[in-house]
């Protein structure tokens, strides 16, 4: 299990011999605005994992401390916060949320400050090109992998006319391009594409544009609140066919309110969101089940993306333990060779790949009985 591995490693390094100072991780998250549900899930996960790491003594005599700021999905605010973090000698690493522009806009500051940063954004440009992102890592499902898994499921189900609903931003545009490539490989085609602005509350126009092509499947590529709203808009537009969601749309375990319209919808994501359906045959699966139960016990529900924030924190802790240091250059080097079978899935970072979430950790889920379950 992660805790056991980290604790064992701690006994073999010099980290405990250093002065007893906190290991401080700063987080710039979207705690208000359209992505607040994701930011809140990340914050909760970080707080829970910090408590677990400290209670388990994974850093020896040191303690892990967390500083969280709300960037409100505003790149200018995020830049100010990240500049503050990089100027604080007590900060060991940064974790950022889903907002891609909040990281790319601060890339120079992060690199100049030599402060390792792990972004929880699905947008590839966050961690590439490597020449401009030496200190930036990314932990989230990769767009190309999402599209590949979705296309495989479309092929299995015999869907040949696919429509697309997506946000008109880097996340949505990247998804549209990736899905078009993968759909072409299975002999299907995209017959319509409806787009919406990231802050839109009424997605009727995007839904009508998607249904105009008479598709036999519609893929919604959007973050949780708008994904649920998009499905409702598609049903209001008269569409009764199969809806598929990309990994970014994964939200709460229990589907109530507007999200209740997702029942019967398929989602590409990790097993952790439906871990009750998984037999714990390995230490990693047992750790995911325990994490799921701990999060549920503390917060009363589970959010799909929580495990990515917890794994980001674990990567930082493991790098500190492995290197015996909190120096930025040393930690960056340690992160570049990190491998964990984490709470979200398998993660493998390398000097040439700062986005190491492995595609085999993705599977298909479905909304059934008011919650997410393994498909089939």
Secondary structure as UniProt FT lines:
FT   HELIX           2..10
FT   TURN            11..12
FT   HELIX           15..17
FT   STRAND          23..29
FT   TURN            34..35
FT   HELIX           36..55
FT   TURN            56..61
FT   STRAND          64..70
FT   TURN            72..73
FT   HELIX           75..86
FT   TURN            89..90
FT   STRAND          91..96
FT   HELIX           101..104
FT   TURN            105..106
FT   HELIX           107..113
FT   STRAND          117..119
FT   HELIX           124..126
FT   HELIX           130..132
FT   TURN            134..135
FT   STRAND          136..138
FT   HELIX           143..156
FT   TURN            157..158
FT   STRAND          161..167
FT   HELIX           170..185
FT   TURN            186..187
FT   STRAND          189..196
FT   TURN            198..199
FT   HELIX           204..211
FT   TURN            212..213
FT   STRAND          217..221
FT   HELIX           224..236
FT   TURN            237..238
FT   STRAND          242..245
FT   HELIX           247..249
FT   HELIX           257..262
FT   TURN            263..264
FT   STRAND          266..270
FT   HELIX           271..277
FT   HELIX           283..299
FT   TURN            304..305
FT   HELIX           306..323
FT   HELIX           328..335
FT   TURN            336..337
FT   STRAND          339..341
FT   STRAND          346..348
FT   TURN            351..352
FT   HELIX           359..361
FT   STRAND          362..368
FT   TURN            369..370
FT   STRAND          371..374
//
